Amino acid sequence: MLRFLRINLGDADVAPDLRAAVAQTHAGQTGTRHFQQAMIWERYPWPVSRDQLLAGNAAEMVMESQPATPLDPPDASDHAVLFGKTGSTNGFGGYVAFIPDEDLGLVILANRNFPNPARVDAGLALIGAVLETGQRNQP
Protein backbone atom coordinates (compact mmCIF):
# COMPACT_ATOMS: atom_id res chain seq x y z
CA MET A 1 0.00 0.00 0.00
CA LEU A 2 2.88 2.38 0.71
CA ARG A 3 4.31 1.86 -2.78
CA PHE A 4 0.86 2.44 -4.25
CA LEU A 5 0.64 5.66 -2.28
CA ARG A 6 4.13 6.79 -3.32
CA ILE A 7 3.26 6.11 -6.97
CA ASN A 8 0.13 8.24 -6.64
CA LEU A 9 2.14 11.04 -5.03
CA GLY A 10 4.67 10.85 -7.86
CA ASP A 11 7.44 9.83 -5.42
CA ALA A 12 8.22 6.44 -6.98
CA ASP A 13 10.29 5.64 -10.03
CA VAL A 14 7.86 3.98 -12.44
CA ALA A 15 7.62 3.55 -16.19
CA PRO A 16 6.24 6.57 -18.08
CA ASP A 17 3.18 4.65 -19.29
CA LEU A 18 2.29 3.69 -15.70
CA ARG A 19 2.80 7.29 -14.54
CA ALA A 20 0.45 8.46 -17.33
CA ALA A 21 -2.17 5.85 -16.38
CA VAL A 22 -2.04 6.87 -12.73
CA ALA A 23 -2.42 10.54 -13.71
CA GLN A 24 -5.58 9.61 -15.65
CA THR A 25 -7.08 8.13 -12.48
CA HIS A 26 -6.56 11.51 -10.77
CA ALA A 27 -8.52 13.58 -13.29
CA GLY A 28 -11.93 14.74 -12.11
CA GLN A 29 -14.56 13.41 -14.51
CA THR A 30 -17.77 14.66 -12.86
CA GLY A 31 -18.70 17.21 -10.25
CA THR A 32 -20.94 16.41 -7.30
CA ARG A 33 -22.18 18.63 -4.47
CA HIS A 34 -19.17 17.77 -2.32
CA PHE A 35 -16.30 16.64 -4.55
CA GLN A 36 -15.16 15.83 -8.05
CA GLN A 37 -15.33 12.14 -8.93
CA ALA A 38 -12.29 10.78 -10.71
CA MET A 39 -11.87 7.24 -12.05
CA ILE A 40 -10.93 5.96 -8.59
CA TRP A 41 -10.57 8.95 -6.33
CA GLU A 42 -12.82 11.53 -4.80
CA ARG A 43 -11.16 14.93 -5.29
CA TYR A 44 -11.69 17.57 -2.60
CA PRO A 45 -10.28 21.09 -2.59
CA TRP A 46 -7.36 21.39 -0.18
CA PRO A 47 -7.62 22.48 2.49
CA VAL A 48 -11.00 20.82 2.94
CA SER A 49 -13.33 21.24 5.89
CA ARG A 50 -14.26 18.28 8.04
CA ASP A 51 -17.94 18.93 7.26
CA GLN A 52 -17.35 18.76 3.49
CA LEU A 53 -15.29 15.59 3.78
CA LEU A 54 -17.91 13.95 6.01
CA ALA A 55 -20.71 15.00 3.65
CA GLY A 56 -18.86 13.50 0.70
CA ASN A 57 -18.45 10.22 2.58
CA ALA A 58 -21.98 10.11 4.02
CA ALA A 59 -24.15 7.04 3.55
CA GLU A 60 -26.46 8.93 1.19
CA MET A 61 -23.54 9.60 -1.18
CA VAL A 62 -22.71 5.91 -1.24
CA MET A 63 -26.17 4.37 -1.26
CA GLU A 64 -28.33 6.85 -3.19
CA SER A 65 -28.20 8.24 -6.69
CA GLN A 66 -26.62 11.70 -6.74
CA PRO A 67 -26.73 14.45 -9.33
CA ALA A 68 -23.43 14.82 -11.18
CA THR A 69 -22.20 17.20 -13.86
CA PRO A 70 -19.68 16.03 -16.46
CA LEU A 71 -16.46 18.05 -16.49
CA ASP A 72 -15.39 18.96 -20.02
CA PRO A 73 -12.47 18.83 -20.10
CA PRO A 74 -11.72 16.65 -17.07
CA ASP A 75 -9.91 18.46 -14.25
CA ALA A 76 -6.37 17.06 -14.34
CA SER A 77 -4.79 19.52 -11.90
CA ASP A 78 -3.25 18.00 -8.77
CA HIS A 79 -2.80 21.47 -7.24
CA ALA A 80 -4.63 22.09 -3.95
CA VAL A 81 -6.42 18.72 -3.95
CA LEU A 82 -6.99 16.00 -1.37
CA PHE A 83 -7.59 12.66 -3.06
CA GLY A 84 -9.47 10.15 -0.94
CA LYS A 85 -11.24 6.83 -1.00
CA THR A 86 -12.97 4.84 1.70
CA GLY A 87 -13.77 1.19 1.25
CA SER A 88 -15.12 -1.70 3.27
CA THR A 89 -16.57 -5.17 3.26
CA ASN A 90 -18.11 -7.34 5.95
CA GLY A 91 -15.28 -7.34 8.43
CA PHE A 92 -12.81 -4.62 7.53
CA GLY A 93 -12.60 -1.01 6.43
CA GLY A 94 -10.00 1.25 4.96
CA TYR A 95 -9.24 4.81 3.98
CA VAL A 96 -6.57 6.11 1.65
CA ALA A 97 -5.92 9.82 1.21
CA PHE A 98 -3.11 11.86 -0.24
CA ILE A 99 -2.33 15.52 -0.85
CA PRO A 100 0.24 16.07 -3.60
CA ASP A 101 0.93 19.70 -2.61
CA GLU A 102 1.89 18.53 0.88
CA ASP A 103 3.74 15.42 -0.36
CA LEU A 104 1.65 13.57 2.20
CA GLY A 105 -0.48 10.47 2.14
CA LEU A 106 -1.99 7.96 4.51
CA VAL A 107 -3.41 4.47 4.53
CA ILE A 108 -5.73 3.33 7.30
CA LEU A 109 -6.63 -0.36 7.44
CA ALA A 110 -8.85 -1.82 10.14
CA ASN A 111 -9.86 -5.40 10.75
CA ARG A 112 -13.40 -4.28 11.45
CA ASN A 113 -15.74 -2.06 9.53
CA PHE A 114 -15.59 1.29 11.31
CA PRO A 115 -18.12 3.79 9.93
CA ASN A 116 -16.87 6.25 7.32
CA PRO A 117 -17.04 9.23 9.70
CA ALA A 118 -14.66 7.49 12.12
CA ARG A 119 -12.21 6.72 9.30
CA VAL A 120 -12.41 10.27 7.92
CA ASP A 121 -11.93 11.80 11.38
CA ALA A 122 -8.94 9.56 12.06
CA GLY A 123 -7.46 10.48 8.69
CA LEU A 124 -7.91 14.21 9.24
CA ALA A 125 -6.40 13.96 12.71
CA LEU A 126 -3.35 12.12 11.34
CA ILE A 127 -2.94 14.58 8.46
CA GLY A 128 -3.22 17.51 10.88
CA ALA A 129 -0.67 16.01 13.26
CA VAL A 130 1.86 15.36 10.49
CA LEU A 131 1.43 18.82 8.99
CA GLU A 132 1.76 20.39 12.43
CA THR A 133 4.99 18.58 13.22
CA GLY A 134 6.41 18.80 9.71
CA GLN A 135 7.33 15.08 9.67
CA ARG A 136 6.79 14.14 6.02
CA ASN A 137 8.39 11.30 4.08
CA GLN A 138 9.02 9.26 7.20
CA PRO A 139 8.81 5.45 6.89
Secondary structure, 3 states (H helix, E strand, C coil): CHHHHHHHHCCCCCCHHHHHHHHHHHCEEEECCCCEECCCCEEEECCCCHHHHHHHCCHHHHHCCCCCEEEEEEECCCCCEEEEEEEEECCEEEEEEEEHHHCEEEEEEECCCCCHHHHHHHHHHHHHHHHHHCCCCCC
